[in-house]
């Protein structure tokens, strides 16, 4: 049973793997009425946007600050507009910005799905406690969205084998 509305899902977090594409593919294959939104995912563009638009800075601090403030316009707007926020913490890098996005979403009362490997469970225990669901793989995010949006519970492996 569908809710007959389009959902907006913001995909926050690491930009070094294909997790967003896997969610996008899964959402399309499931035929979900979902619009996916993201931060700027080209690392150099995200880092350098402020100085590219407003001029160079002598200090790396102010260089980064200009970019962060400009990126915050997009991030804050898209999180505010989201029905669900998915926050990905990858294996390789510490994503402080993803933790900040999760806190911002929680403060706004947005439903949150975190996505991370089990080895991050302890470090992310407070973030996960604020989340509505914790996924390990992007496909679990798609299954969660399919359930929330249309009530479709995926078959277990045993049911699928029958």
C-alpha positions in Angstrom: 0.0 0.0 0.0 1.6 3.3 -1.1 1.2 6.5 0.7 0.6 8.3 -2.7 3.2 11.0 -2.1 6.8 11.6 -3.2 9.4 11.3 -0.5 12.6 13.3 -0.3 15.6 11.4 1.1 18.9 13.3 1.8 22.0 11.2 1.5 24.7 12.5 3.8 28.2 11.2 4.4 31.3 9.8 2.8 32.0 10.5 -0.8 34.6 7.9 -1.6 32.4 4.8 -2.5 29.4 3.9 -4.6 26.8 3.7 -1.8 24.7 6.6 -3.2 24.6 5.0 -6.6 23.6 1.6 -5.1 20.7 3.4 -3.2 19.7 5.3 -6.4 19.7 2.0 -8.4 17.7 0.2 -5.7 15.1 3.0 -5.4 14.6 3.0 -9.2 14.4 -0.8 -9.4 11.8 -0.9 -6.6 9.8 1.9 -8.3 9.8 4.0 -5.1 8.4 7.6 -5.3 11.6 9.0 -3.9 13.7 12.1 -4.8 17.3 11.7 -3.6 19.3 14.8 -2.6 22.9 15.0 -1.8 25.7 17.4 -0.8 28.2 18.3 -3.5 30.1 15.1 -3.8 33.1 16.3 -5.8 35.6 16.7 -3.0 37.7 19.5 -4.7 34.6 21.5 -5.6 33.2 21.2 -2.1 36.5 22.3 -0.6 37.2 25.1 -3.0 33.8 26.6 -3.8 34.1 29.5 -1.4 37.4 30.8 -2.7 36.4 30.1 -6.3 33.4 32.4 -5.8 34.5 34.9 -3.2 38.2 35.1 -3.7 41.4 33.5 -2.5 42.5 33.4 1.2 46.0 33.4 2.6 45.0 31.2 5.5 43.8 27.6 4.9 41.5 28.2 7.9 39.6 31.0 6.1 39.8 29.1 2.7 38.0 26.1 4.4 35.6 28.4 6.3 34.4 30.0 3.1 33.7 26.6 1.6 32.1 25.2 4.7 29.7 28.2 5.1 28.7 28.0 1.4 28.2 24.3 1.6 26.1 24.7 4.8 23.5 26.7 2.8 22.9 23.6 0.6 23.2 21.1 3.4 20.9 22.9 5.9 18.3 23.5 3.2 18.2 19.9 1.9 18.1 18.4 5.4 15.3 20.7 6.4 13.4 19.7 3.2 14.0 15.9 3.7 11.5 13.4 4.9 14.3 10.9 5.8 18.0 11.5 6.2 20.5 8.7 5.5 23.9 9.2 7.1 26.8 7.1 5.8 30.0 6.6 7.8 32.6 4.8 5.6 35.5 2.5 6.5 38.4 4.8 5.7 37.8 8.4 6.7 36.4 10.0 9.8 33.3 11.9 8.6 32.9 14.7 11.1 30.6 16.5 8.7 28.3 13.4 8.6 28.1 13.3 12.4 27.2 17.0 12.3 24.5 16.4 9.7 23.1 13.6 11.9 22.9 15.9 14.9 21.3 18.6 12.8 18.7 16.2 11.4 18.0 14.9 14.9 17.6 18.4 16.3 15.0 19.0 13.5 13.2 15.8 14.4 14.0 14.2 11.0 13.9 10.4 10.8 17.5 9.1 10.4 18.9 5.9 9.0 22.6 5.5 9.7 24.7 3.3 7.4 28.1 2.0 8.6 30.1 -1.2 9.1 29.9 -3.0 12.5 33.4 -1.8 13.5 32.1 1.7 13.9 29.3 0.6 16.3 31.0 1.8 19.5 32.3 5.1 18.1 28.8 5.9 16.7 26.7 4.6 19.6 25.2 8.1 20.4 24.5 8.8 16.7 22.9 5.3 16.3 20.8 5.9 19.4 19.3 9.0 17.8 18.7 7.1 14.5 15.5 5.2 13.7 17.4 2.5 12.0 21.0 1.3 11.5 21.9 -0.3 8.2 25.1 -2.1 7.1 24.5 -2.1 3.4 22.9 0.4 1.0 20.4 -2.3 -0.1 19.1 -2.4 3.5 18.4 1.3 3.2 16.4 0.7 0.0 14.5 -2.1 1.8 13.8 0.1 4.7 12.5 2.9 2.4 10.3 0.4 0.5 8.8 -0.7 3.8 8.2 2.8 5.2 6.8 4.1 1.9 4.7 1.2 0.8 4.6 -1.4 3.5 6.7 -3.9 1.5 8.6 -6.3 3.8 11.3 -8.1 1.9 11.3 -11.8 1.8 13.7 -13.7 4.1 16.3 -15.8 2.4 14.3 -18.9 3.3 11.1 -17.5 1.9 12.9 -16.5 -1.3 14.2 -20.0 -1.7 10.7 -21.5 -1.6 
